[in-house]
Amino acid sequence: MALTFGCGILSPLFLHDTITLILTPLTFSLTLSLGLTTIPDIVAVAGATNIGSVATLSSNPQNILIGSFSQIPYLEFLRILAPIAFTGQRWYKGSVKMWGYDLRNQLVANIASNQAREYIVFTNGKKLLVETAWRWGWERVLNYATTE
């Protein structure tokens, strides 16, 4: 949850694209080295930086355009939208926490590609082509991923 909080704090201070580009590879490497599933943390970075960027005029390109055309003062924009960004971060933190415990995220270790084919790597070491997983459906993929 520190990741979500950190992204939410940094995003209004810097352009959210910059924070996303810096933290995504760092998060990916860290979660893989710890043996964790990368998906919830990567989604946390993407969501938290986007929600945090609502707070200031300088944090995303859309806000920069709004500020230039509307002439809203920086601190006035911050005063109005910071509470919205804070509320969004709290909601998002809870949803990422809940989503991260989803069974699918506990089974999938990575999504990889090899010669233009994408495949799922499960935590038990098994691999399955993404297109095969789509054809099979969740129940059959779950059975494949949980049996030895």
C-alpha positions in Angstrom: 0.0 0.0 0.0 3.0 2.3 0.4 3.4 2.0 -3.4 -0.1 3.4 -4.0 0.5 6.2 -1.4 3.9 7.1 -2.9 2.5 7.3 -6.4 -0.4 9.4 -5.2 2.0 11.8 -3.5 4.5 12.1 -6.3 2.1 12.3 -9.1 0.7 15.8 -8.3 4.2 17.1 -7.8 5.6 15.9 -11.1 4.1 15.0 -14.5 2.3 11.7 -13.9 3.8 10.2 -17.0 7.2 10.7 -15.6 6.3 9.0 -12.3 4.7 6.1 -14.2 7.8 5.6 -16.5 10.2 5.7 -13.5 8.2 3.5 -11.1 6.8 0.8 -13.5 10.2 -0.9 -14.3 11.3 -0.4 -10.7 8.1 -2.0 -9.4 8.2 -4.8 -11.9 11.8 -5.7 -11.0 11.2 -5.5 -7.3 8.1 -7.7 -7.3 9.7 -10.3 -9.5 12.8 -10.4 -7.3 10.6 -10.9 -4.3 8.7 -13.7 -6.1 5.4 -11.8 -6.1 2.8 -11.5 -8.8 3.5 -8.3 -10.7 0.0 -7.5 -12.0 -1.6 -5.9 -8.8 1.5 -3.6 -8.2 1.8 -2.5 -11.8 -1.9 -1.7 -11.9 -1.5 0.2 -8.6 1.2 2.4 -10.1 -0.9 3.2 -13.2 -4.1 3.9 -11.2 -2.5 5.8 -8.3 -0.5 8.1 -10.6 -3.5 8.9 -12.7 -5.7 9.6 -9.7 -3.1 11.6 -7.9 -2.5 13.7 -11.0 -6.0 15.2 -10.7 -4.8 17.5 -7.8 -2.6 20.0 -9.6 -2.4 22.0 -12.8 1.1 20.7 -13.6 0.6 17.0 -13.0 -0.9 16.0 -16.4 -1.3 17.4 -19.9 -5.1 17.8 -19.6 -4.8 19.9 -16.4 -2.1 22.0 -18.1 -4.5 22.7 -20.9 -7.4 23.4 -18.5 -5.2 25.9 -16.6 -3.9 27.7 -19.7 -7.4 28.2 -21.2 -9.3 28.9 -18.0 -6.7 31.0 -16.2 -7.6 29.3 -12.9 -4.8 30.1 -10.4 -2.7 27.2 -9.4 -3.6 27.2 -5.7 -7.3 27.6 -6.4 -7.2 24.5 -8.7 -5.3 22.7 -5.9 -7.8 23.7 -3.2 -10.7 22.5 -5.3 -9.3 19.2 -6.7 -6.9 18.0 -3.9 -9.8 16.6 -1.8 -11.1 14.8 -4.9 -7.7 13.3 -5.6 -7.3 12.3 -1.9 -10.8 10.7 -1.8 -9.9 8.9 -5.1 -6.6 7.6 -3.7 -8.3 6.2 -0.6 -11.0 4.4 -2.7 -8.3 3.1 -5.1 -6.1 1.9 -2.3 -8.9 -0.2 -1.0 -9.8 -1.6 -4.4 -6.2 -2.5 -5.2 -5.9 -4.2 -1.9 -9.0 -6.2 -2.6 -8.1 -6.9 -6.2 -4.6 -8.0 -5.3 -6.1 -10.9 -3.4 -8.0 -12.2 -6.4 -7.2 -15.9 -7.1 -6.1 -15.1 -10.6 -3.4 -12.7 -9.4 -2.2 -15.3 -7.0 -1.8 -17.9 -9.7 -0.2 -15.8 -12.4 3.5 -15.1 -11.9 4.1 -13.3 -15.2 2.9 -12.6 -18.7 5.8 -13.2 -21.2 6.4 -13.2 -24.9 8.5 -15.4 -27.1 8.7 -14.8 -30.9 5.5 -12.7 -31.0 3.5 -15.2 -28.9 2.3 -14.2 -25.5 2.0 -16.7 -22.7 1.0 -16.8 -19.1 3.6 -18.1 -16.6 1.8 -19.5 -13.5 3.4 -19.5 -10.0 3.8 -23.3 -10.2 6.0 -22.9 -13.3 3.4 -24.0 -15.9 3.0 -21.9 -19.1 -0.1 -21.4 -21.3 -0.5 -19.4 -24.4 -2.8 -16.4 -23.9 -4.8 -17.3 -26.9 -5.4 -20.8 -25.5 -6.4 -19.3 -22.2 -9.0 -17.2 -24.0 -10.4 -20.2 -25.8 -10.4 -22.4 -22.7 -12.2 -20.0 -20.3 -11.5 -19.3 -16.7 -12.6 -22.7 -15.2 -10.4 -24.8 -17.5 -7.4 -22.4 -17.0 -7.9 -22.5 -13.2 -7.9 -26.3 -13.4 -4.8 -26.4 -15.5 -3.0 -23.9 -13.2 -3.8 -25.6 -10.0 -3.2 -29.3 -10.9 0.3 -30.8 -10.9 
